[in-house]
Amino acid sequence: MKRIEGFISAPFTPMLADGSVNYDRIAQYASFYVKNGIDGAFICGTSGEGYSLSLEERKRVAELWVENTPENFKSIVHVGGATLLGSKELVRHAAAIGAWGIGAMAPVFFKPQTVEDLVMYCAELASEAPDMPFYFYHMPSFTGVYLPMLDFLEKAKDRIPNLTGIKYTHEDLFEFSNCLRFDNGRYEILHGRDETLLAGLALGATGGIGGSYNHIMKVFLDLIKAYHAKDMEKARSLQWKAQEFISVLNKYGGNVISGKGVMKFLGVDCGPNRLPLRTLPEEEEKAMLKDLENIDFFEFCNK
């Protein structure tokens, strides 16, 4: 299976004031990605509020990302959801529209209780598009599924032929490293914690998917370049700069709450969040803007 072997972003789903999806904004958003050196999108994942969208909304959002990006752009569609049949429908749709790959996090209400349960679930999804790269999206802080990923790879390796790797959004760098080394590096373990990317690179990561890449991709690209040039002082400085920005996001609820507000400052108005996620009121947006100005955000952000 082809691999990402790069660092791509997780876009927000633009909304209108009434809470419906703003499909007309996606072409501008996709152009913003390409302009800022972002060569792929993980569509309708956590940042994209995928679990809060209907199947038809998710399909149309995916279609528009594929339609409005270059041929070499890596459009990866998140297909995880509450129902297996609905998720399988999303897999078939992603294949039909020519998406680059698919990914799925674990169901978040009726959860897989064992690694075997998770492997069976992923195998059902991946088999609907056997020629597409499939990534399991490991984010236990959101899903509550804290199953060991090394065991998952061991059980899945002979049962999910198109399993390409894991989007690893978790703090366990020991497990992350072991997954990278599993079976002589057979799988691509994508770093998903933007605030510790430098640590992930040091352990051997060659790809990642990040929410704050929406806002500061240049910082991360420069960080990666400095790391490979063995300029660790510069790499650490850039990681600290990213952490400073992420601290502002966290102050106002984290990327899934405040990230859309920052996109508005960058000229891509993604509108409000959909309930149950709250939307920052105007006074908080103004306070966040002041905090961003205090860290010189507009000197290093995406343009």
PyMOL commands that set and color helices and strands:
alter all, ss='L'
color gray80, all
select helices_A, chain A and resi 23-35+50-52+55-67+84-96+115-126+140-143+149-156+173-184+194-203+213-228+232-251+255-265+282-294+297-300
alter helices_A, ss='H'
color red, helices_A
select strands_A, chain A and resi 7-9+40-43+74-78+101-105+134-138+163-168+188-191+208-210
alter strands_A, ss='S'
color yellow, strands_A
deselect
rebuild
show_as cartoon
